[in-house]
Amino acid sequence: MSSTYTGTKKKKWFRPLGHVYTMLVVIVGFVMFRADTLRQGFGVIAAMFSPAAGSAAANAELFA
């Protein structure tokens, strides 16, 4: 069994939360390394988390 540095066992909900956090960090990292500029990278990340991210007009601005 896995335990934290204090010696207590991790809660069952912690493991899936850790997977989600890891995937979020990896995806954001991929976006930043793939972007040509920091501005484009932050623009893509902003579009990923905005409710209007599916609009074609917003996406066309990012990759122009």
N, C-alpha and C positions, 0 to 999 in steps of 0.2 A: 504494500500500500504506500501511496505517496503521502508525504507530510510536508508541512511548511517548516520554516526555520525555527518556529517555536515548539515544534514537536506535535502539534495538533493535526488531525487529519483534515484534508481539504473537503469542503462541502461539494456535493454532487453537482450543484449548479455552476460551480466555478470552472469546471473543465470546458463545457461548451462556450461559456463566456470568454475564456482564454482563446479558444479557436477563432471566435468571431473577431476578437481584438487583433489577433495575429494576422488574419486575412485582411482586415481593414488596413493595417500598417503596411503589409506587403503590396496591396493594390495601390495605395497612395504612393508608395515608393516607386512602383513601376511607372505610374503616370508621370511622376516628376523626372525620372530618368529618360523617359520616352519623349517628353516635350522638348521642342527646339529652344524655347526660352522659359525663364521662370514665370513670366507673365502668362504664357500659354499654359504652363503646368497648373498654376493656381486657377486659371480660368476653367480648365477641364475639371479640376477638383470641385470648384464652386458649382459647375453644371451638374456634376454627379450627385450633389446633395441638395440641389434646388428642386422645387416641385415642377418647374417648367423645363426640366432637363430633357424631356422628350420632344420638345419643339424643334423643328428643322431649322428655323431661323436662328435660334440661339446656338445651335451646333455649327451652323455655317460661319458665324462670326469667329468662333474659336479656332477653326482650322483654315482660315483665309490667309 
